[in-house]
Amino acid sequence: MTDSGPPRPVPTNDNRPNALDFRLAESFLMGVRFFSRLPTGNSPHLVPDLDRMAPVLPFASFTMAIGPALVLLLLLWLGTPSFFAATIAIALIVIINGGMAEDALADSADGLFGGYTIDDRLTIMKDSRHGTYGVCAIVLLIALRITAIGGAPTPLEAAGILLAAPILARSSASFLTIALPPARSGGSAGVAGRVTLRNYGIGLGIAAVFAFVFAGFAVGILGLLTAALFGVLMVWGWITLCRRLIGGVTGDLIGAAQSLIEIAILTAFMIFI
């Protein structure tokens, strides 16, 4: 006698990750590789896709910043001066991130303020050498970071804002790809693509949760809201400047936006901490 009931489901391998889990892990790895110099194994490197990275970028940013934050806590616990500990932590961040944001800010400063035409500015930005504007931009960026972290009243507050600021800034900066077209087709901004508003919103929302967890206890809700306001104003101002001087966006301008947004957020934190 045959079984006339519905067909039985075919067994599957429960140990195999589903497609969504695999894609999220792949996107996370892509983000860590694109924005840092952390070791990530020997798996094949995929072409960077900013839209794929956007939703998981806060987790990648946390991975890059947690080591320096723990070193900061350790040095402060051992009794080292706060500004010394902050300098070591910021140095580690620069090393882990490969100096990408710092280099981007320097290139952008040289190009935007050293050229007189769009072509001149793009050519200067592509040059790996740094001029006076670029060197000053790097020095001021690092000095402001160290001052903000070193000036925090307690070790936990210092570590919290060290984690929160770059996580928020890196996720916020990709809005430039939504607001502006690529300035040149062969640049990194053109190759990595544009972020969709949906994925940008997901990533920024997760980054906001990270900021609340790590910095909310130190600056309060008003401090977080002020940081968001300062970040929005910085993004708006930078987009306006890039549109007027370049007419589009490049990888350097996105990286520079990350640095500037981070300083804007740290400024708000310093007011309320």
N, C-alpha and C positions, 0 to 999 in steps of 0.2 A: 504494500500500500504506500503510495507516494504522499509527501507532505504538500498540501495545496495552499499553505499559508504564505505570507509575504516573504520575499527573499531575505536571507540572513545577511547582516552586514559583513563585509570582508574585513578580517582583522588587519590592523595597521601596526606599524612599529611605534610604540609609545615613546621610545627614547629619541625619536627624530624630532627636532624643533619644527614648529609650523612655519609657514612662509613669512608671516608677520614678525614673529620673534627673530627669525634669521635676518630679515631686512632691517629691523631696528638695531640689532647688534652690528650689522654691517655698516649702517649709517653712523653709529656711535664710533666705530673704529675709523671710519673715514674722517670724522670730525677731529678725533685725537691726532690722526696722522697729518691732517691739513693744518691744524693750528698749533702743533707742538712738535717737539723732538723726542718725545717719550718712546721707549722701545715698544713695538706692537707685534712682534713676531714676523714670520716670513710669508704670510699669506699674500696673494696678489694684491697690488695696489690698484684701486679703481679710479677712474677719472673723477675728480672732485665735483660734487653736485650740492650747491648751497641749499637748494630746496629740500633735499633729502636730509641734510645735516640739521636743518633749522629746528625740528621738533626735539631732537636729542642733544642739541648743542649745550644746554645747561648742564647735562650730566658729563659731557666731555670737558666743559669748563671747570666743573667741580674736580674732576680727576686731575686736571693740570694744577689746580690751586691748593689741593688738600695737603700735599707734601710741604710746600713752603709755610702753610698755616701751622702745621704741626711743629716744624722747626722753630717758627716764631714763638710758639707756646713753650717749647723746651728751653730756648735761650732765655726767655723772660722768667721762667721758673727757676733757672740756674742763677738768676740775679744779674744778668748782663744789662747794661743801659738800654732803655727802650728804643732809642734811635739806632743804636748799633744792631739790635735784633731786627728792627724793621729793614735796615739796609741789607742784611744777610737774606731776609725773606724776599725782598724785592729782587735782589740779584738772582736768587734761585728761580723766581718767576720768569725773569728775562732769559735765563739759560734754558729752562724747560720750554718756553714758547719760541725759542730761537730768535728772540728779538724782533719778531715780525711786526708787532704793533709799533714798536719804537722806530724801526726802520721806515715803516709806512708813514708815520707822522713826520719824520725828517724829510723824506722824499716829497711829501705833500707840501710841507712848509717851503722847501726850496723851489718847487715848481710853481705853486700858486703865487708866491710873492717875489720870485726871481725872474719870471717870464712876463713878456708883454703881449703875447698872442697865445691862442689856444695851442697851436703847434709847438711854440717855444716851451710852454708849461708842460705839455706831455713829454717832450724830449728831455727836459730837465728831470722830471719825475722818474723817467726810465733809467737815468744815469745812476749807477750804484754809488758814485762818490757823493759826499754830503758837503754842502756849503755852510755858510754862517747861520742862515735861518734853520737849517736842519740840525746842526750841532746844538744850537740854543734850544730848539724844541725838545731834543732828547734830554738834555740836562734839566730843563724845567720840568718835564714830565716825571723823571725819576725823583727829583727833589720834592715835588708835590706829593707823590706817592709816599715817600719815606716820612715826610712831615705829617701826613694824615695818619699813617699807621703808627708811627712812633709817638704821636700825641694822644692816642687813645688812653683813657684813664686806667683800664685794667687789661690784663692779657687776653681774657676771653673776648672783650670788646674789640681789641686790636685784631685778633684772629677772625672774628666775625665779619668785620668790615673788609678785611683782606680777601675773604671768600666771596662776600656778596657783591662787591663793586665790579670785579671783572666778569662775573657770571651775568649780571644784568647788562653790562656794557657790550659784551660780545654778542649777545642775542639781540640787543637793540640795534647794533650797527648795520645789520643786514637789511634794514628798512631802506637803505640807500638804493638797493637793487630794485625795490618796488617803485620808488619815487623817480629814479633817473635811469635813462638808457645807458648801455655801455659806451664809454668815450671812444674806445677802439675795439674792433672785433677780435683782434688777436691777443688782447690782454687777459689777465687772470679773471677779471670780473666777467668778461664775455665767455670765457671757457667754462667757468664754474656755474654759469647760468644765473637766473633770477629767482628770488624766493617768492612763492605764492603768499598771498595775504593770509590764507588759512594756516599754512605751516608756520609762518612768522608768528601769528597769534598764539598758536600752541606753544611754541618755544618760549615766547616772551612771558606767557602765563606761567609756565613751569619755572622760568627764571625768577619771576616775582615771588613764587612760593619759596624758592631757595633763599631769596633776599629776606623774606619775612622770618624764616627759621634762623638764619645766621646773624642778621643784624637787627631784627625787630626788637629784641630785648634791650638792645643798646640805644637805639634812636627813637623807638616808639612808632606808632602809626603815623603821626604827623611827620616824623623824620623820613619815613619811607615814602609818604605822599609828596613831600618836598623834593626828595631825590628823583621821583618819577617826573615831577614838573621840570626840574632842572635838566633831566635827561631829554625830555621832549623838546625843550627850548634849544638845547644844544644840537639835537638832530635837525630841527627846523632851520636853525642858523647855518649849519654846515651844508645842508642840502641847498639852501639859497645861495651860498657862496660858490659851491661846486657848479650849480647850474649857470651862474653868471660868468665864472671864470673858465670853466671847462666845457660846459654843455652836456655833461654826462658823468658817469662814475667809473672809477678804476679800482683795482685791488688796493692800491695805496690809499685812496680816499676812504675806502671802507675800513681799512686798518687804522687810519688816522681818526676816523669817527669813533672807533672803539676806544682809543686812548682818550679822546676829548670827553666822551660820555662818561668814562670811568672817573675822570677828574671832576666832572660836574656832580656825579653821584657822591664822591668823597667829600666834596664841598658841602653838600646838604647834610651828610652824616656828621661832619665836624661842627655844624651849627647846633645839632640836637644831641650830640653824644654827651 
